[in-house]
């Protein structure tokens, strides 16, 4: 398959054609090969605008959502970014292209290992993956100019808000339950915060102290 042609078509039709205007985000989506992050049995769908399973009941987000959440962070390449939910590493790779350095937290060791191998294969060296409860954030590395959460929380986790840079830090996070979820953008200026709803979404739950409790066996 002509992966490059499929990727460029994805950017033109699914992203630029649907309102993604940040040129750096569009460049990142052209540059990072999504198909290598997708299990082999689903690779033929890698450049369709759909989430795909990656194992452990987790998914790789649809390309439009990856681009939209990245655009909302408004990165210029000088930022320190925290990502909650590494998954297979695709969104992490996009953030690595857009930011100076990315700290990413994944609670499932097998996924963290998978993401590490994908990023290593692409020679992405400005990312550090930690296995932990992402709802706590990573306070010893803050403040962050951008924080992205790729799983839905019942409410905004307090530790994440406190780890935002006081000079315009941005947090992009899905909030809600089940089929009632909303993507939210929180911006910080000093001790003041603004919160804006962006669009309805559907994400897997954020499991952790400040998210949802893990399901019982």
MOGI-V38380 format. One record per backbone hydrogen bond with DSSP energy under -0.5 kcal/mol. CO is the residue of the C=O (numbers start at 1). NH is the residue of the N-H. Records with the same first field share a line. If there is no record, write none. Layout:
CO=NH + NH
//
This chain:
1=3
2=6
3=7
4=8
5=9
6=10
7=11
8=12
9=13
10=14 + 15
11=15 + 16
12=17
15=18 + 20
16=19
19=21
21=23
22=26
23=27
24=28
25=29
26=30
27=31
28=32
31=33
32=34
33=36
34=37
35=38
39=42 + 43
40=43
42=45
43=46
45=48
48=50
52=60
55=58
58=54 + 55
59=61
60=52
62=66
63=67
64=68
65=69
66=70
67=71
68=72
69=73
70=73 + 74
71=74
79=81 + 100 + 101
80=145 + 146
81=103
82=148
83=85 + 105
84=150
86=89
89=93
90=94
91=95
92=96
93=97
94=98
95=99
101=81
102=104 + 128
103=83
104=130
105=85 + 86
106=132
107=109
108=111 + 112
109=113
110=114
111=115
112=116
113=117
114=118
115=119
116=120
117=121
118=122
119=124
120=123
123=125
126=102
128=104
130=106 + 132
132=134
133=136
134=137
138=141
139=142
144=165
145=170
146=82
147=172
148=84 + 150
149=174
152=206
153=176
157=160 + 161
158=162
159=163
160=163
161=164
163=143 + 144
165=169
166=168 + 190
169=188
170=147
171=173 + 186
172=149
173=184
174=153
175=182
177=180
179=181
180=177
181=201
182=175
183=198 + 199
184=173 + 186
185=196
186=171
187=194
188=168
189=192
192=189
194=187
196=185
199=183
201=181
204=152
205=207
206=212
208=211
212=208
//
